[in-house]
Amino acid sequence: MAELQNLAYVVIAASDLGAWRTYVETIVGAGTCEAAGGALGLRLDDHPWRVLIAPGADDDMTHAGWDLGSDEELDEYVAALRAKGADVVEEAAGLAAARCVTRLYSLADPNGFRHEFFTGRTGLVADGGALSPILRGRFVTGDLGIGHILPVSKDYDEGVSWYRSVLGLRYSDRIRQEMAPGVYADATFFHTATGRHHSLATGAFPSPKRLNHLMLEFSDMNDVGFACDRAKKAGIPIVLELGHHPNDQMFSFYMRTPSGFGLELGYGGVVIEEGKWEPQVYPVMSDWGHARNMNMVD
């Protein structure tokens, strides 16, 4: 049965592309490029871009792009979506070209953005993304995709069911932490066929944004610490200090982006090997660190 291979890209509508360019080049360490429609492309590897920052007032995620691996898998996946009653549509050639893909389908998400499905990424580059010289290593991408997203579900049970039964994502695990007597923070994590611990997670909590955070992973642990230091020196708000998650084993910190949602930069995430993975329900979001900046308002 055809299934999603990885989260290949995301699209953000942003009101200040100049702030994003400075943020990416001087804090995060990604490369940048000019993209169709006056957008800013963020480059992490040999793809033309992995994050597209498009002009817009939302300051939020608008699209998530998923690679199906082959034309046959894409056709089978789209047919399966339609058999479930999903209103998946084929996008025009112009939008496919702007996304640097050969074929493109999309489907509305119950939480306010669209999922895009494709094969055949075009415009690959030979310079490895022309990453900033501030990095010691690189970004962990390839078959694992760009990292993960955590969209906020308007209805948590509906969101979990939709991501699992409609998109067909594989269940990884769950965290349910008691924050106060009888009050819980709850999140469910999903992976794709290639096994990054989670390419998408969702939870239900007050949020002005569709996207709680985007995660990008470094190949060198030192780049996490250096990025955290650069963010603090530049006055970038830190949402969660350096810490470690018990489920995906990610060492990371979270900072605010120019669009207001979070960016997690991490190292050491788990890759799931099917048949050897035992999903669990964890009682804490972080087993150490990740102290919350109480001056931050989510």
C-alpha positions in Angstrom: 0.0 0.0 0.0 1.3 3.4 -0.9 2.2 5.7 1.9 4.0 9.0 2.6 7.8 8.7 2.5 8.8 11.9 4.2 7.9 15.5 4.9 9.8 17.2 2.1 8.9 20.9 2.5 6.7 23.4 4.2 5.3 26.8 3.0 5.0 29.7 5.4 3.1 33.0 4.7 5.2 35.8 6.3 4.8 39.5 6.6 8.5 40.3 6.9 10.8 38.4 4.5 13.8 40.6 5.3 13.6 39.5 9.0 13.3 35.9 7.9 16.4 36.2 5.7 18.5 37.6 8.5 17.2 35.1 11.0 17.9 32.1 8.7 21.4 33.3 7.6 22.8 34.6 10.9 21.0 32.4 13.5 19.9 29.2 12.0 22.6 28.6 9.4 20.6 27.6 6.4 21.2 28.8 2.9 18.7 31.1 1.1 17.6 31.7 -2.5 15.1 33.7 -4.4 12.0 31.6 -5.3 9.0 32.1 -7.5 6.5 34.8 -6.7 9.0 36.9 -4.7 9.3 34.2 -2.1 12.4 33.4 0.0 13.6 29.8 -0.2 15.4 28.2 2.8 18.0 25.6 1.6 19.1 22.7 3.8 20.6 20.4 1.3 20.6 19.7 -2.5 16.9 20.5 -2.9 16.1 23.9 -4.5 14.5 24.8 -1.1 13.0 23.0 1.9 11.1 25.9 3.5 9.4 28.5 1.3 8.7 31.8 3.0 6.1 33.5 0.8 4.7 37.0 1.1 1.5 37.0 3.1 -0.2 38.4 6.2 -0.9 35.0 8.0 2.5 34.6 9.5 1.7 30.9 9.7 2.1 27.6 7.9 -0.1 27.3 4.8 1.1 24.1 3.2 3.0 20.9 4.0 4.6 18.9 1.1 4.9 15.1 1.3 7.0 13.0 -1.0 5.5 9.7 -2.3 8.6 8.4 -4.0 7.3 7.4 -7.4 4.5 8.2 -9.9 3.0 4.8 -9.2 3.0 5.3 -5.4 1.5 8.8 -5.9 -1.3 7.5 -8.1 -2.1 4.7 -5.6 -2.0 7.1 -2.7 -4.3 9.6 -4.3 -6.7 6.8 -5.3 -6.8 5.6 -1.7 -7.5 9.1 -0.4 -10.4 9.4 -2.8 -11.7 6.0 -1.8 -11.9 7.4 1.8 -14.0 10.3 0.5 -11.2 12.8 0.8 -11.5 15.9 -1.5 -8.0 15.6 -3.0 -7.4 17.7 -6.1 -4.7 17.9 -8.8 -3.0 21.2 -8.8 -2.2 23.2 -12.0 1.2 22.8 -13.7 2.1 26.3 -12.7 1.9 25.6 -9.0 3.7 22.3 -9.4 6.6 24.2 -11.2 6.6 26.8 -8.4 7.0 23.9 -5.9 9.8 22.4 -8.0 7.9 19.2 -8.6 6.6 17.4 -11.7 3.2 16.4 -10.3 1.2 17.9 -7.4 -2.0 17.0 -5.6 -3.4 18.7 -2.5 -5.9 18.2 0.3 -7.3 20.5 3.0 -6.4 19.9 6.6 -9.1 20.1 9.3 -6.8 22.5 11.1 -6.6 25.1 8.5 -3.8 24.4 6.0 -3.2 22.2 3.0 -1.2 19.0 2.5 0.5 18.6 -0.9 1.6 15.3 -2.4 4.2 14.9 -5.1 6.9 13.0 -6.8 9.9 14.2 -8.8 11.6 17.2 -7.1 13.3 19.3 -9.8 16.0 22.0 -9.6 18.4 20.0 -7.4 21.6 21.9 -6.7 25.2 20.8 -6.5 26.5 23.0 -3.7 24.8 21.2 -0.8 22.5 24.1 -0.2 25.2 26.7 0.2 24.8 26.6 4.0 26.0 29.4 6.2 29.7 29.2 7.3 28.5 29.5 10.9 27.6 25.8 10.8 30.0 23.0 11.8 28.0 20.2 10.3 24.9 20.0 8.1 21.2 19.4 8.4 19.8 15.8 8.7 17.5 15.5 5.7 17.6 13.0 2.8 15.2 10.1 3.0 14.1 11.4 6.5 12.7 14.7 5.1 13.3 18.1 6.6 12.3 17.5 10.2 8.8 17.7 11.7 5.9 20.0 12.2 3.5 20.3 15.1 0.2 21.8 14.0 -2.4 22.6 16.7 -5.6 20.6 16.4 -8.9 22.4 16.8 -10.4 19.1 17.9 -7.6 16.8 19.3 -9.4 13.5 18.8 -10.5 14.5 15.3 -6.9 15.7 14.4 -5.3 12.5 15.7 -7.8 10.3 13.8 -7.5 12.3 10.6 -3.7 12.2 10.5 -3.7 8.5 11.1 -6.7 7.3 9.1 -6.8 9.8 6.2 -3.1 10.7 5.7 -2.1 7.2 6.7 0.8 8.3 9.0 2.2 5.7 11.4 1.7 6.0 15.1 4.9 6.6 17.0 3.9 7.3 20.6 2.2 9.8 22.9 3.1 12.2 25.7 0.5 13.0 28.4 1.9 15.2 31.1 -0.1 16.3 34.1 0.6 20.1 34.4 -1.7 20.6 37.4 -4.1 18.3 39.2 -6.5 17.0 36.5 -5.0 19.3 33.8 -2.9 17.6 31.1 -0.7 18.6 28.1 -1.2 15.9 25.5 0.5 15.3 22.1 0.5 12.4 19.7 3.4 11.7 17.3 3.4 10.2 13.8 6.1 8.9 11.4 6.3 8.1 7.8 7.7 5.0 5.9 11.3 6.2 6.2 11.2 6.3 10.0 12.1 9.7 11.4 10.6 9.4 14.9 7.9 11.9 13.9 7.4 14.0 10.8 4.2 15.4 12.3 2.8 15.6 15.8 -0.3 17.3 17.1 -1.8 18.5 20.3 -4.7 20.7 21.5 -3.9 23.8 23.5 -4.5 27.5 23.2 -2.6 28.9 20.2 -3.0 31.9 17.9 -1.1 29.9 15.2 -1.9 26.8 13.2 1.8 25.8 13.6 3.1 25.4 17.1 6.6 24.7 15.8 8.8 23.5 13.0 11.9 21.3 13.9 15.1 21.1 11.9 17.9 18.7 12.9 21.6 19.2 12.9 24.2 16.5 12.3 26.6 18.1 14.8 25.4 18.5 18.4 27.6 21.7 18.8 25.5 23.5 16.2 22.5 23.3 18.6 24.5 25.1 21.3 26.0 27.6 19.0 22.6 28.5 17.5 21.2 28.9 21.0 24.0 31.3 21.9 23.6 33.2 18.7 19.9 33.6 19.3 20.4 34.9 22.8 23.1 37.4 21.7 20.7 38.6 19.0 17.8 39.0 21.4 15.8 36.3 19.7 13.1 35.1 22.3 13.9 31.6 23.6 10.7 29.7 24.2 12.3 26.5 25.8 15.9 26.3 26.9 18.2 23.4 26.0 16.8 20.1 27.0 16.0 16.5 26.0 12.8 14.7 24.9 12.2 11.2 26.2 10.4 9.8 23.2 12.4 10.9 20.2 15.6 11.4 22.2 16.1 14.8 20.7 18.5 17.3 22.3 17.2 20.7 21.4 16.0 24.2 22.2 13.1 26.3 20.9 13.1 29.9 19.8 10.6 32.3 18.3 10.6 32.9 14.5 9.9 36.2 12.9 6.4 35.0 12.2 5.7 34.2 15.9 5.6 30.4 15.9 8.4 28.3 17.3 11.5 26.8 15.7 13.1 23.8 17.4 16.7 23.1 16.5 17.9 19.7 17.6 20.3 16.8 17.4 20.2 13.0 17.8 16.6 12.2 16.9 15.5 8.5 16.8 14.9 6.7 13.5 12.2 4.0 14.0 12.9 0.5 12.8 9.5 -1.1 12.2 9.1 -4.4 14.0 11.4 -3.4 16.8 9.5 -0.3 17.9 7.2 -0.4 21.0 5.0 2.7 21.2 4.7 4.1 24.7 2.8 6.8 26.6 5.3 9.1 28.3 4.4 11.1 31.4 6.6 14.1 30.6 7.4 16.2 27.6 11.1 16.5 28.6 13.1 14.3 30.8 15.5 17.1 31.5 15.9 20.8 30.6 13.6 22.7 28.2 12.8 25.2 31.0 10.1 27.5 29.7 10.8 31.2 29.4 7.9 32.5 31.6 8.1 35.9 29.8 7.0 34.2 26.5 3.2 34.1 25.8 2.1 31.3 23.4 
